[in-house]
Amino acid sequence: MAGEANIEKIVHPGSSQELSKIETGPIPEKGPEVFLNEKKEKSAQAEIVAKIKAPSVLPMSSTSDWERKRAQEIDDILSAGLSEIFLKMPPKEQASFKKAGEETVKKINNLLSETKTKVNKIIDIIKKWLKIIPGVNKFFLEQEAKIKVDKIINLKNKF
């Protein structure tokens, strides 16, 4: 009688409604292999869902390597032609100039990462950094800032 069902009609006490009672045969037991297969299917589905939900992002190391390389090239552009001036500075001013230069490189690198490059902002950042040089000529400052910005913009177009 495993596949057959017995239907009995019963009357609920206190009511005139007839209810149907269905009796079935014994429920077949699931073997352990059925549970293992269900578990495997659920884990496979979970993996698929995880892959779909996971964002496709480049590994951090490749992005940082690329940013570090660009930062090094920006540093090379900014320091070009300033070695003689730097060596004439007292050691205390050299340290502050170097630290300000590193901050300038970071700021410019961040600006280059943006979709729209703000050239005037980069010029202002470079001018602010070059003003640290004692007795710097205003025209030299303008000229150097513009030359360096042109090279930096070419660098952005390169990457």
DOMI-817225 format. One record per residue (C-alpha): x, y, z. Coordinates in steps of 0.25 Angstrom, whole numbers, padded with zeros to 4 digits, always signed. Example, Ala and Ser with C-alpha at 12.3 -4.5 7.8 and 13.67 -1.06 7.14 Angstrom:
<nodes>
+0049-0018+0031;+0055-0004+0029;
</nodes>
This chain:
<nodes>
+0000+0000+0000;+0012+0009-0001;+0007+0017-0013;-0008+0017-0010;-0016+0026-0001;-0028+0023+0007;-0038+0034+0008;-0048+0034+0020;-0059+0044+0022;-0061+0049+0036;-0070+0059+0043;-0064+0070+0052;-0070+0070+0065;-0080+0082+0067;-0080+0084+0053;-0088+0079+0041;-0076+0080+0031;-0070+0067+0026;-0055+0067+0026;-0047+0057+0017;-0035+0050+0024;-0025+0044+0015;-0016+0033+0020;-0004+0029+0012;+0005+0018+0013;+0018+0018+0020;+0028+0029+0016;+0040+0024+0009;+0052+0028+0017;+0063+0035+0010;+0077+0029+0010;+0089+0036+0014;+0094+0037+0000;+0081+0046-0003;+0085+0055+0008;+0099+0056+0003;+0094+0059-0011;+0085+0070-0006;+0096+0076+0002;+0105+0076-0010;+0095+0083-0018;+0092+0094-0008;+0107+0097-0006;+0109+0097-0021;+0097+0107-0022;+0103+0115-0011;+0117+0116-0018;+0109+0121-0031;+0102+0132-0023;+0115+0136-0016;+0122+0138-0030;+0110+0146-0036;+0110+0155-0023;+0125+0157-0022;+0129+0170-0029;+0140+0168-0040;+0151+0176-0035;+0166+0176-0039;+0175+0171-0028;+0180+0182-0019;+0195+0179-0022;+0194+0182-0037;+0186+0195-0034;+0197+0200-0024;+0208+0196-0032;+0202+0204-0044;+0200+0216-0034;+0214+0215-0028;+0220+0215-0042;+0212+0227-0046;+0216+0234-0033;+0231+0231-0035;+0229+0238-0049;+0222+0250-0043;+0233+0251-0033;+0244+0250-0044;+0237+0261-0052;+0235+0270-0040;+0250+0269-0035;+0256+0271-0049;+0265+0283-0050;+0264+0286-0035;+0275+0278-0030;+0285+0290-0029;+0275+0298-0022;+0272+0287-0012;+0287+0285-0009;+0289+0300-0006;+0278+0299+0005;+0281+0297+0020;+0278+0283+0024;+0266+0287+0032;+0260+0294+0020;+0264+0282+0012;+0256+0272+0021;+0243+0281+0020;+0244+0283+0005;+0246+0268+0003;+0234+0265+0012;+0225+0275+0005;+0230+0270-0008;+0225+0256-0004;+0211+0261+0000;+0211+0269-0013;+0213+0256-0021;+0202+0249-0013;+0192+0260-0015;+0195+0261-0030;+0195+0246-0032;+0181+0246-0025;+0176+0257-0034;+0181+0249-0046;+0173+0237-0042;+0160+0246-0043;+0152+0245-0056;+0154+0260-0059;+0167+0266-0056;+0168+0280-0050;+0180+0286-0056;+0179+0299-0049;+0178+0291-0036;+0191+0284-0039;+0198+0297-0043;+0194+0303-0029;+0199+0291-0022;+0213+0291-0029;+0214+0307-0027;+0211+0305-0012;+0222+0294-0011;+0232+0303-0019;+0229+0315-0010;+0237+0307+0001;+0250+0310-0007;+0256+0323+0000;+0257+0335-0009;+0250+0328-0021;+0246+0337-0032;+0232+0339-0036;+0234+0337-0051;+0243+0325-0048;+0232+0319-0040;+0221+0321-0050;+0230+0316-0062;+0234+0303-0054;+0220+0300-0049;+0214+0301-0064;+0226+0293-0069;+0224+0282-0059;+0209+0282-0061;+0210+0280-0076;+0219+0268-0073;+0210+0262-0062;+0198+0264-0072;+0205+0256-0082;+0208+0246-0072;+0193+0244-0069;+0190+0242-0084;+0201+0232-0084;+0195+0223-0074;
</nodes>
